[in-house]
Amino acid sequence: MDAKDFFDALHERTGRAQDVIATYQIEEVGTLTYYVQHPTEEERAYLVDLPQKSCDCPDFTCRMNLQHGLCKHLIACDEKFNGGALLAKCKSTGFTHNHPDDIAERAMVAKFAESMAAFDKDDPYRD
């Protein structure tokens, strides 16, 4: 996957996360664990675990590598209940609506990987 695909996928899920915050029912079911219910389709309900950075939705379970585990439900719960630490980390890497050129693309992907490694090291959810 190139940087353009990565940033496109992240941008799409970020926009969808705002819809989740606005329209879905989100219920805390444990420490930093949430049940996210679609507003009109009862069968579309997912469990988000912020400490594990996981969600049981099809997007997370089937396409996790493309989005690096950042489905709309995970981003929404992080944004609503955790001040958006995951999304802020992505944005701080140069996340933009524009597609990077070849040189900037390599630099942004490297910066993102470096910042995510640092984030994981200093992860407040770690046991």
C-alpha positions in Angstrom: 0.0 0.0 0.0 1.3 3.4 -0.9 0.9 6.6 1.2 -1.9 7.9 -1.1 -4.0 4.8 -0.3 -3.2 5.0 3.4 -4.1 8.7 3.7 -7.2 8.2 1.5 -8.4 5.3 3.8 -7.6 7.3 7.0 -9.4 10.4 5.7 -12.5 8.4 4.7 -12.7 6.7 8.2 -12.1 10.0 10.0 -15.1 11.5 8.2 -17.2 8.5 8.9 -16.2 8.6 12.6 -17.8 12.0 12.9 -21.1 10.4 11.7 -20.7 7.7 14.2 -20.3 10.2 17.0 -23.3 12.2 15.8 -25.8 9.4 15.1 -24.8 6.1 16.6 -25.5 5.0 20.2 -22.2 4.5 22.1 -22.4 2.8 25.5 -19.5 2.2 27.8 -19.5 -1.5 28.8 -16.1 -1.6 30.6 -13.0 0.4 31.2 -12.4 2.1 27.9 -14.5 -0.5 26.2 -17.6 0.5 24.2 -20.6 -1.0 22.5 -21.4 1.0 19.3 -24.9 0.5 17.9 -25.9 1.6 14.4 -28.9 4.0 14.6 -31.3 2.0 12.4 -29.9 -1.5 11.9 -29.9 -3.5 15.1 -27.6 -6.2 13.8 -24.8 -3.7 13.2 -23.4 -3.3 16.7 -19.7 -3.6 17.5 -17.5 -3.8 20.5 -14.6 -1.3 20.6 -11.7 -1.9 23.0 -9.5 1.2 23.2 -6.7 -0.4 25.3 -6.4 -3.2 22.8 -7.0 -0.8 19.9 -9.5 -3.2 18.5 -13.1 -3.4 17.1 -15.1 -6.4 15.9 -16.6 -4.7 12.9 -15.9 -6.2 9.4 -13.8 -3.2 8.4 -11.4 -3.7 11.3 -11.3 -7.5 11.1 -11.1 -7.8 7.3 -9.1 -4.8 6.2 -7.1 -3.9 9.3 -3.8 -3.8 7.3 -5.1 -1.2 4.9 -6.3 1.1 7.6 -3.7 0.1 10.2 -6.5 -0.8 12.6 -8.2 2.6 12.5 -11.9 1.8 11.7 -14.5 4.5 12.1 -15.8 3.0 15.3 -12.4 2.9 16.9 -11.6 6.5 15.8 -15.1 7.7 17.0 -14.7 6.1 20.5 -11.2 7.5 20.8 -12.4 10.9 19.8 -15.4 11.0 22.0 -14.0 9.4 25.2 -10.2 9.8 25.0 -9.7 13.2 23.5 -8.8 11.8 20.1 -5.3 10.6 20.9 -5.1 8.1 18.0 -6.5 10.6 15.5 -4.2 13.4 16.7 -1.3 11.1 16.3 -2.3 10.5 12.7 -2.8 14.1 12.0 0.5 15.1 13.5 2.2 13.0 10.9 1.2 15.3 8.0 -2.3 13.9 7.4 -3.9 16.1 4.8 -6.7 16.1 2.3 -4.2 16.5 -0.5 -2.2 13.6 -1.9 1.6 13.8 -1.3 4.1 13.8 -4.1 6.6 11.0 -4.3 9.3 12.6 -2.1 6.8 13.9 0.5 5.0 10.5 0.4 8.0 8.6 1.6 8.8 11.2 4.3 5.2 11.2 5.6 5.0 7.4 5.8 8.3 7.2 7.6 7.2 10.0 10.0 3.9 8.2 10.6 5.6 4.9 11.3 8.1 6.6 13.7 5.4 8.5 15.6 3.2 5.4 15.9 6.1 3.5 17.3 6.7 6.3 19.8 2.9 6.4 20.6 2.9 2.7 21.3 5.9 3.0 23.5 4.2 5.8 25.6 0.7 4.3 25.3 -1.4 5.3 28.3 -3.4 2.1 27.9 -0.5 -0.3 28.3 -0.7 -2.5 31.4 
